[in-house]
């Protein structure tokens, strides 16, 4: 039985696979940084005492971590400089631009809706506590 | 660490970090807390779709899914925010069509 020619093929691949390109290292760094920011957003969303503070953590951390992770994986997938690779990079940049525009917008809309709905922030000021929310009827 | 291992680890970490947001969806005191957490989860799902595409070597297909998901998430979040805002009665809305929101805020 001579199936050795099948066993020969992966050996060459393993020796080639060993090292990472510089672009992949940059992408991994960006994606790891984005995961770190998303850890901050998740902890803030879990532990903060108030609607507004939770919104603060969620809005900022979510936007920045999405941007960083998407840019990192755009750099990881951008191996060959072909036309398809450039198109892929352009599409991922489109998603990044879209998230950069829409995430603060939806954060603003939700915050405004919550404020007009009369959600009170946590304060130490007793006068503010007595006066109540923004539009309470 | 190869690129594939890093991609799997990033996807799993992203999924595990979505769980506090899911907790906030479950026990959030107001409905806006739940809405913020749903918005965060939706944005992260768009990112997770790109990661799944990198794993399967079909990024050119999954990027379109991610773009569509981000767009629908934005539109849905805005729609629910407007809906929860309009549940209270606003009498000035019927008569004046122009800057009715500002007038309503000032009058009450």
HADDOCK unambig.tbl for C-alpha pairs under 7 A between the chains (distance, minus, plus):
assign (segid A and resid 39 and name CA) (segid B and resid 17 and name CA) 6.46 0.50 0.50
assign (segid A and resid 42 and name CA) (segid B and resid 17 and name CA) 6.25 0.50 0.50
assign (segid A and resid 42 and name CA) (segid B and resid 20 and name CA) 5.89 0.50 0.50
assign (segid A and resid 42 and name CA) (segid B and resid 21 and name CA) 6.41 0.50 0.50
assign (segid A and resid 45 and name CA) (segid B and resid 21 and name CA) 6.49 0.50 0.50
assign (segid A and resid 46 and name CA) (segid B and resid 20 and name CA) 5.53 0.50 0.50
assign (segid A and resid 46 and name CA) (segid B and resid 21 and name CA) 6.87 0.50 0.50
assign (segid A and resid 46 and name CA) (segid B and resid 24 and name CA) 6.56 0.50 0.50
assign (segid A and resid 51 and name CA) (segid B and resid 33 and name CA) 6.31 0.50 0.50
assign (segid A and resid 55 and name CA) (segid B and resid 36 and name CA) 6.78 0.50 0.50
assign (segid A and resid 58 and name CA) (segid B and resid 40 and name CA) 6.83 0.50 0.50
assign (segid A and resid 62 and name CA) (segid B and resid 40 and name CA) 6.34 0.50 0.50
assign (segid A and resid 66 and name CA) (segid B and resid 44 and name CA) 6.89 0.50 0.50
assign (segid A and resid 66 and name CA) (segid B and resid 47 and name CA) 6.57 0.50 0.50
assign (segid A and resid 70 and name CA) (segid B and resid 47 and name CA) 6.47 0.50 0.50
assign (segid A and resid 77 and name CA) (segid B and resid 54 and name CA) 6.83 0.50 0.50
assign (segid A and resid 88 and name CA) (segid B and resid 60 and name CA) 6.08 0.50 0.50
assign (segid A and resid 91 and name CA) (segid B and resid 63 and name CA) 6.97 0.50 0.50
assign (segid A and resid 92 and name CA) (segid B and resid 63 and name CA) 6.80 0.50 0.50
assign (segid A and resid 95 and name CA) (segid B and resid 67 and name CA) 5.76 0.50 0.50
assign (segid A and resid 102 and name CA) (segid B and resid 74 and name CA) 6.49 0.50 0.50
assign (segid A and resid 106 and name CA) (segid B and resid 74 and name CA) 6.66 0.50 0.50
assign (segid A and resid 106 and name CA) (segid B and resid 77 and name CA) 6.65 0.50 0.50
assign (segid A and resid 106 and name CA) (segid B and resid 78 and name CA) 6.08 0.50 0.50
assign (segid A and resid 109 and name CA) (segid B and resid 78 and name CA) 6.79 0.50 0.50
assign (segid A and resid 109 and name CA) (segid B and resid 81 and name CA) 6.70 0.50 0.50
assign (segid A and resid 110 and name CA) (segid B and resid 81 and name CA) 5.60 0.50 0.50
assign (segid A and resid 113 and name CA) (segid B and resid 81 and name CA) 6.10 0.50 0.50
assign (segid A and resid 113 and name CA) (segid B and resid 85 and name CA) 5.33 0.50 0.50
assign (segid A and resid 114 and name CA) (segid B and resid 32 and name CA) 6.37 0.50 0.50
assign (segid A and resid 117 and name CA) (segid B and resid 85 and name CA) 6.51 0.50 0.50
assign (segid A and resid 135 and name CA) (segid B and resid 108 and name CA) 6.81 0.50 0.50
